Amino acid sequence: MPTTIRKVSYAYVTAASKPGEAARILEALRDANVNLLAFSGFPQGRNRAQLDVVTDDLNGLKAVARDRKWKLSRIKRAFLVQGMDQVGAAVAPLATTSAANINVIAADAIAAGEGRFAMIFWVESRNYTRAAKLLDAA
C-alpha cells in the first residue's frame, strides 16, 4: 500500500464539554449516512469542546447541522495521509513542508491496525495551495 496524501475539507461543531456529546454528534452523522474520514475533538475553553468533522460529504454534514441546529464553522481544509504503518511513517510529509518553510500548525497520527497508518495535518490557509502542490496531494 503506497502512502497517499489527499486534500480534505472539514467543519467543526462547538459543543458542551460533557459526557456523551461527541457520541450524540457521531450518532446523528451515522444515522444520516455521513461518511467520516477523520474526527478530532479537544477542549475549547472551560466548558466547551471543538469537534472537527472531516468528511467527503459536506452537504450531508451541513444538512445534519441544519436539522440539529448545530452551528458549523466555515469550511476549512487539511491534508489526510494514509499508508503503511512503519517506523517514521509521519516524517515524509512533515519534512516536505518544513523544507519549504511551511509550518504545520497541528497534526494527529495513528496506527490503524493491520499495518495501516493515517495522519491528518493542518497548515495555515495562506500556505495550503503551495503545500498541496509540494505534497502532490490529490
Summary of the structure (lengths in Angstrom):
residues: 138
radius of gyration: 15.7
end to end distance: 16.2
largest distance: 44.2
contacts: 386
relative contact order: 0.22
helix: 30%
strand: 41%
